Amino acid sequence: MRLVRKLSPPTGLSLTAAGVLAALERGGPRRLTELAAAEGVTQPAMTQLISRLQESGLVERKPDAVDRRVVTVHITRKGRDELAYRRGVRAERLEGLLTDISPEHHAALAAAIPAITALTELAGVTS
């Protein structure tokens, strides 16, 4: 996690906020309760986070198409652009670091990818 933090640009988004945006981008609109459970935070904390993201134009709340009493959170174009920017900066910075390590370390990292993937899938973690 330290490496991810170090590689991420200082945009003012917390890792939790970026994680929520990524979850919305990947999985589509979600209820606040679903987002809170997925991120391991309380519903009031998620409500505050979503309010800040909405004020920044990164998400929007809309009535559910099936049950109009329910509100779902949607990522906006600006939210998608923010994620793309963050990912681009991280990839560029990581590429710079990878050019400075030995071929042996490259091979070790490549060999570790299947194990890391298996662990993240078992833990229910996605990018």
DAMOCOR-V495031 format. One record per helix or strand of 2 or more residues. SS is the DSSP state (alpha for helix, beta for strand). FROM is the first residue (numbers start at 1). TO is the last residue. If there is no record, write none. Layout:
((SS;FROM;TO) (SS;FROM;TO))
This chain:
((alpha;2;7) (alpha;15;27) (beta;30;31) (alpha;32;39) (alpha;43;55) (beta;59;63) (beta;71;75) (alpha;77;98) (alpha;103;123))
